[in-house]
């Protein structure tokens, strides 16, 4: 858990701004999250809450899904492109 203080507050503000920016996007959004990556389950829940029309996919990998599960990621991208 990060230490409270100015740096932590800036990180929280940046995260809020990023979610606000994503909420303004009108194109379909899919977040592919590595289960062992930096996006925590709590972050994923907040993403779902703030962007209910978006799709969230949990991949059995770390943060770099493109390196650890490239076939899975390619299949996901292919499915999205065909829709």
N, C-alpha and C positions, 0 to 999 in steps of 0.2 A: 504494500500500500504506500502511495507517495506521501511525503511529509507535507503537512499543511504549511502554507506560506505563499508568498507572491508568485513563485514559479508554478506551484500547484494551481493557484487561481487562474493564471494565464492559460494553463493547459485545459482547465475546465471551460474557460471562455472560448478557446479555439475549438474545442469539441462541439460546443453548442452552436457556434457559427457554422461549422461544417455540416451539422445536421440540418440547420436552417437552410443552408445552400442546397443540400440534397432534396429537402422537402419542396423546394421551388422548381425542381426539374419536372418536366411534363412527360419525358420519355420513360419507358419502363426501366426499372433499376433492379439489378440482382447483385447482392453482396455474397461473395464466396468467402467463407470464414474457415480458416484452418482451426480445427478443434484444439490444437496445442499451440496456437498462435497468440498474437498480441490482443486480438479482439476477444474480450472475455465474454462468458455467457451473459453477464449483466449488460455489457455493451450491446450485445446482440438483442437482448430484450428491449433496450432503449431504442435501438434502430427500428425494431418491429413496431414499437409504440408510436414513434414519431413518423414513420413511413409505412403505414399499414398496407398500402397497395404494392409495396416492394416485395421482392422474393429474397429469402435468405437461405443459403445452402451451407450446411456444415460439412466440410471435407475432412476425411481422416488423415490429417497432416498437420504440420506446423504452419507458421505464418506464410512461407513461400510455397503456396499450393502449386504454382507453375513449375517448381523444381521437384517437389516431393510427390505430386500426384498429377503429372502432366496429361496422362490419358484421360483421367476423370475430368479434369478441367477442359480439355479439348472437347470431350463429349458434351459437357454442360454448355459450352459456347456454341457448339453445333446445334444443340436443341433450341437454344434461345434464338439463334439466327434463323432457324426454320419456322419459328412461330410467327 
